[in-house]
Amino acid sequence: MSVSIGVVLGGGELAGSPIDSLLIRFTRELAAMQGRLEAASRPEINIVFYVPGSQFTPDFSGLRLATFRRREGTLMVQIALSADQAEAAHPKQLLSLSSAALRLAEKWLRTRFPYDSAPDLEMLDRLGKQLEDRDSPP
């Protein structure tokens, strides 16, 4: 697996909320899709979504790089959702933000660790089409 998704909810009231359910679904679908693909020798990009709530609000906005572990070949990219983004979340929005995170990771890793985001971006595109097909009325 080369891309993983994490979620930090800013309060217990978000458990089971539409954004929580959407992020769980997105995470599971992505993991299932990668499980069907061949394992590749490229770094693990961990994308972590931060959702504001009653107990915690991210102290940043948008995307930022977090932790890089050369030995494990992992890079964390954090995405802070605004309250409006969390309330109106849609799979396309999560896919777009995830794609931006992969491009940011590639740009930063360029001189540090070999990484080509194209296969992961293609996988996100396939996932988007799969999610659209599933959500479309017959």
Backbone bond lengths (Angstrom), bond angles and torsions (degrees), N, CA, C in turn:
res aa  C-N    CA-C-N  psi(-1)  N-CA   C-N-CA  omega(-1)  CA-C   N-CA-C  phi
1 M - - - 1.447 - - 1.523 107.76 -
2 S 1.305 117.07 133.71 1.454 119.14 -179.67 1.524 112.96 -112.44
3 V 1.321 117.85 -12.95 1.461 121.23 177.17 1.520 108.05 -130.67
4 S 1.321 115.03 130.98 1.464 119.33 174.32 1.517 107.93 -129.70
5 I 1.323 114.85 155.79 1.464 121.60 -177.92 1.522 108.34 -118.79
6 G 1.323 115.31 136.24 1.450 121.67 173.88 1.519 109.00 -124.65
7 V 1.313 115.59 160.17 1.465 120.93 -177.76 1.524 108.72 -137.46
8 V 1.331 116.27 132.96 1.454 122.33 172.70 1.521 105.93 -120.99
9 L 1.331 115.41 111.65 1.462 121.06 179.03 1.527 109.03 -91.11
10 G 1.315 116.27 135.85 1.446 121.65 -176.04 1.517 115.84 -81.75
11 G 1.291 118.66 8.12 1.459 121.17 178.80 1.513 111.12 177.82
12 G 1.323 115.94 154.69 1.459 121.79 -178.93 1.514 113.66 -62.51
13 E 1.321 116.36 -25.95 1.470 119.67 179.60 1.531 112.26 -64.20
14 L 1.327 117.13 -16.45 1.466 120.68 -179.27 1.529 112.77 -84.48
15 A 1.326 118.11 -14.57 1.460 121.25 178.73 1.529 108.93 -61.42
16 G 1.310 115.79 123.62 1.454 120.83 -179.99 1.521 114.37 81.05
17 S 1.325 117.36 0.94 1.462 121.39 178.78 1.535 109.66 -71.51
18 P 1.327 117.78 166.64 1.462 119.64 178.70 1.536 113.39 -55.93
19 I 1.341 118.39 -41.08 1.468 119.72 179.67 1.521 110.47 -67.91
20 D 1.321 118.40 -39.15 1.455 121.78 177.45 1.523 110.08 -62.70
21 S 1.319 116.75 -47.41 1.474 120.86 179.71 1.520 111.32 -61.77
22 L 1.330 116.76 -41.31 1.464 120.92 179.98 1.524 110.85 -65.42
23 L 1.322 117.71 -43.68 1.465 120.58 179.57 1.528 111.41 -66.67
24 I 1.324 117.50 -38.34 1.469 120.43 176.69 1.529 109.64 -63.17
25 R 1.310 115.91 -45.71 1.474 120.08 179.21 1.530 111.09 -61.22
26 F 1.317 115.94 -45.66 1.464 121.90 179.23 1.531 110.37 -59.62
27 T 1.325 116.71 -44.84 1.464 122.08 179.68 1.527 111.06 -62.33
28 R 1.322 116.62 -46.64 1.474 120.59 -178.61 1.524 112.13 -66.49
29 E 1.330 116.24 -43.00 1.469 120.12 179.49 1.529 110.76 -62.56
30 L 1.333 116.32 -41.99 1.459 120.28 179.80 1.527 110.63 -65.38
31 A 1.326 117.03 -43.94 1.470 120.67 178.48 1.523 111.13 -62.72
32 A 1.331 117.04 -42.07 1.467 120.70 179.27 1.526 110.37 -64.29
33 M 1.317 116.41 -41.93 1.462 119.98 -179.85 1.526 110.32 -63.93
34 Q 1.311 117.65 -43.08 1.460 120.53 -179.91 1.520 111.43 -69.18
35 G 1.324 116.57 -29.76 1.456 120.04 177.72 1.514 112.04 -64.67
36 R 1.340 116.32 -26.32 1.462 120.79 178.91 1.528 112.54 -85.86
37 L 1.330 116.51 -12.90 1.455 120.70 -179.00 1.519 109.67 -95.20
38 E 1.333 115.07 158.17 1.453 119.52 177.19 1.517 110.04 -66.20
39 A 1.314 115.49 144.00 1.459 119.31 175.20 1.522 108.76 -68.73
40 A 1.296 116.97 136.24 1.457 121.59 -179.60 1.522 109.10 -117.10
41 S 1.314 115.61 155.49 1.463 119.55 179.36 1.524 108.59 -96.09
42 R 1.300 114.94 77.65 1.462 119.54 175.82 1.524 107.66 -138.23
43 P 1.297 119.28 167.37 1.472 118.02 -176.12 1.518 112.55 -66.06
44 E 1.309 114.22 156.90 1.464 122.09 174.60 1.519 107.11 -87.46
45 I 1.319 115.78 124.73 1.456 121.15 175.72 1.533 106.50 -105.72
46 N 1.308 116.54 117.06 1.459 122.23 -179.91 1.526 107.83 -102.55
47 I 1.319 115.94 112.20 1.459 122.20 179.81 1.521 107.26 -98.84
48 V 1.326 116.57 121.76 1.464 121.10 -177.01 1.528 109.09 -117.08
49 F 1.333 115.24 120.67 1.462 122.10 177.35 1.526 109.18 -90.71
50 Y 1.325 116.45 130.26 1.467 123.16 176.29 1.523 108.05 -108.05
51 V 1.335 115.60 120.22 1.467 121.83 -176.75 1.531 108.09 -110.39
52 P 1.346 117.98 121.20 1.459 119.60 -178.56 1.527 111.97 -69.47
53 G 1.320 114.79 145.68 1.462 120.42 178.56 1.517 110.37 -151.64
54 S 1.326 116.00 -163.05 1.464 121.04 -175.23 1.534 113.11 -72.22
55 Q 1.322 117.98 -24.15 1.461 121.25 -176.88 1.525 113.81 -102.21
56 F 1.321 116.94 -19.53 1.463 120.33 -173.07 1.517 109.89 -154.24
57 T 1.312 115.21 135.09 1.463 121.95 171.82 1.517 106.28 -129.33
58 P 1.324 118.61 131.50 1.469 119.75 -179.84 1.533 110.88 -56.24
59 D 1.332 115.51 144.35 1.463 120.22 179.76 1.531 111.73 -91.99
60 F 1.328 116.21 17.65 1.460 122.34 177.37 1.514 107.59 -143.30
61 S 1.312 116.27 168.55 1.464 119.51 175.90 1.521 108.58 -128.76
62 G 1.312 115.44 152.40 1.457 119.98 179.30 1.513 113.11 76.17
63 L 1.332 115.37 -140.63 1.467 122.20 -176.74 1.517 110.07 -109.55
64 R 1.328 114.17 149.35 1.463 119.21 171.78 1.521 109.19 -154.09
65 L 1.321 114.79 152.29 1.456 120.82 174.31 1.509 108.63 -79.59
66 A 1.319 116.70 145.14 1.462 119.86 -179.19 1.523 109.28 -120.59
67 T 1.303 118.00 -100.37 1.459 123.13 -171.63 1.519 111.83 -102.58
68 F 1.330 116.59 133.47 1.456 122.09 172.54 1.524 107.76 -117.77
69 R 1.318 115.77 127.99 1.467 121.28 177.20 1.523 107.82 -120.03
70 R 1.318 114.59 100.81 1.471 120.11 -176.08 1.522 111.25 -60.23
71 R 1.321 117.34 -44.22 1.470 120.86 -176.57 1.529 111.39 -58.06
72 E 1.342 116.48 -44.58 1.463 120.98 179.26 1.521 112.00 -85.27
73 G 1.324 116.79 -15.32 1.462 120.29 -177.77 1.521 111.67 69.36
74 T 1.343 116.53 40.94 1.458 119.71 -179.21 1.522 110.95 -120.28
75 L 1.312 114.95 143.86 1.457 122.20 175.23 1.520 108.07 -133.90
76 M 1.338 115.71 130.58 1.458 120.24 177.29 1.523 108.57 -100.76
77 V 1.340 114.59 131.98 1.458 121.63 172.76 1.524 106.18 -118.62
78 Q 1.319 115.92 126.93 1.457 121.00 -177.35 1.525 110.11 -102.37
79 I 1.329 115.47 141.46 1.468 122.32 177.94 1.518 107.82 -125.93
80 A 1.332 115.89 117.59 1.466 120.45 176.64 1.520 108.30 -94.63
81 L 1.315 115.44 121.11 1.461 120.10 175.07 1.523 108.75 -88.51
82 S 1.311 116.12 142.49 1.461 119.46 172.22 1.522 107.55 -79.51
83 A 1.329 116.63 166.28 1.471 120.06 177.89 1.522 110.17 -59.97
84 D 1.334 117.34 -39.07 1.466 120.93 178.59 1.523 111.52 -65.19
85 Q 1.331 116.91 -42.72 1.463 120.14 178.31 1.525 110.63 -63.07
86 A 1.315 116.59 -41.41 1.470 120.50 -178.80 1.524 110.70 -65.93
87 E 1.315 116.44 -38.35 1.462 120.32 -177.99 1.523 112.10 -70.91
88 A 1.325 116.78 -34.89 1.469 120.84 -176.86 1.522 112.22 -107.12
89 A 1.319 117.37 24.49 1.465 121.17 -174.44 1.520 112.17 -60.02
90 H 1.315 113.98 143.57 1.461 123.41 -179.41 1.530 106.99 -141.93
91 P 1.334 118.20 149.21 1.469 119.13 179.59 1.530 113.68 -53.01
92 K 1.322 117.72 -38.49 1.468 119.85 -179.68 1.525 111.01 -61.35
93 Q 1.322 116.23 -37.87 1.465 120.43 179.18 1.534 109.95 -64.66
94 L 1.326 117.02 -45.68 1.460 120.24 179.45 1.519 111.36 -63.56
95 L 1.322 116.65 -39.47 1.462 120.62 177.79 1.518 111.06 -64.89
96 S 1.316 117.20 -42.11 1.461 121.42 179.11 1.523 111.09 -63.33
97 L 1.319 116.80 -45.53 1.466 120.67 178.16 1.530 111.01 -64.48
98 S 1.323 117.22 -39.42 1.464 121.15 178.78 1.528 110.88 -65.79
99 S 1.323 116.80 -40.11 1.468 120.65 176.67 1.526 110.58 -62.42
100 A 1.330 116.70 -43.04 1.464 120.46 177.44 1.529 110.55 -61.95
101 A 1.327 117.05 -37.71 1.466 121.01 178.13 1.529 110.83 -64.32
102 L 1.333 117.32 -40.80 1.465 120.41 178.74 1.525 111.45 -66.05
103 R 1.328 116.85 -38.86 1.472 119.82 177.88 1.531 110.86 -65.99
104 L 1.323 116.33 -39.74 1.464 120.61 176.87 1.527 110.18 -63.53
105 A 1.317 117.01 -42.95 1.463 121.53 178.52 1.524 110.63 -61.22
106 E 1.322 116.67 -45.11 1.460 120.25 -179.49 1.525 110.51 -61.51
107 K 1.312 116.03 -44.56 1.470 120.06 -179.32 1.534 110.50 -60.47
108 W 1.327 117.23 -44.80 1.458 120.92 -178.58 1.529 111.71 -70.72
109 L 1.320 116.74 -38.42 1.472 120.67 -177.40 1.528 113.35 -75.97
110 R 1.307 116.66 -16.45 1.474 121.79 -172.55 1.531 112.94 -43.69
111 T 1.305 119.47 -44.63 1.469 121.83 -177.66 1.521 113.29 -100.60
112 R 1.319 117.43 2.83 1.459 120.15 -174.84 1.527 114.20 -115.03
113 F 1.324 115.70 -33.33 1.456 120.24 -171.50 1.524 106.66 -159.07
114 P 1.323 119.09 131.67 1.472 118.72 -178.34 1.525 112.20 -66.57
115 Y 1.321 115.42 124.02 1.467 120.73 178.43 1.519 109.36 -153.04
116 D 1.316 115.13 127.95 1.458 122.59 175.05 1.518 106.58 -114.95
117 S 1.319 116.83 115.23 1.458 120.55 -175.50 1.532 113.32 -75.92
118 A 1.323 118.45 -12.82 1.468 121.18 -174.08 1.537 113.31 -53.33
119 P 1.338 120.27 -48.98 1.468 118.66 179.83 1.531 113.02 -61.62
120 D 1.333 116.43 -38.29 1.465 119.44 179.92 1.526 110.91 -71.64
121 L 1.324 117.62 -36.57 1.466 120.51 176.29 1.525 110.88 -65.57
122 E 1.336 116.61 -39.25 1.468 120.42 176.48 1.526 110.25 -63.67
123 M 1.330 116.51 -39.46 1.458 120.34 179.25 1.532 109.98 -63.64
124 L 1.337 117.85 -42.38 1.465 120.72 177.55 1.524 110.73 -63.32
125 D 1.323 116.85 -37.09 1.464 120.67 177.61 1.529 110.62 -63.69
126 R 1.335 116.50 -44.13 1.471 120.57 177.23 1.524 110.82 -62.87
127 L 1.327 115.70 -40.09 1.459 120.03 178.55 1.526 110.05 -63.40
128 G 1.323 117.47 -41.27 1.460 121.05 177.90 1.514 111.78 -60.00
129 K 1.323 116.31 -43.95 1.472 120.30 178.76 1.523 110.64 -65.05
130 Q 1.315 116.07 -39.68 1.467 120.64 179.02 1.516 110.22 -63.78
131 L 1.328 118.08 -43.69 1.450 121.81 179.60 1.532 111.47 -66.77
132 E 1.335 117.24 -38.21 1.474 121.14 177.26 1.515 110.56 -63.65
133 D 1.340 116.27 -44.69 1.471 120.32 -179.92 1.522 110.64 -60.77
134 R 1.316 115.97 -40.25 1.452 120.37 -177.79 1.535 111.99 -71.39
135 D 1.335 116.34 -32.16 1.458 120.86 -178.21 1.528 113.39 -87.35
136 S 1.338 116.68 -14.23 1.464 120.12 -178.51 1.512 110.97 -74.18
137 P 1.339 116.84 138.56 1.458 118.34 176.35 1.532 110.49 -69.36
138 P 1.327 117.03 147.50 1.473 120.15 -177.23 1.515 112.84 -67.57
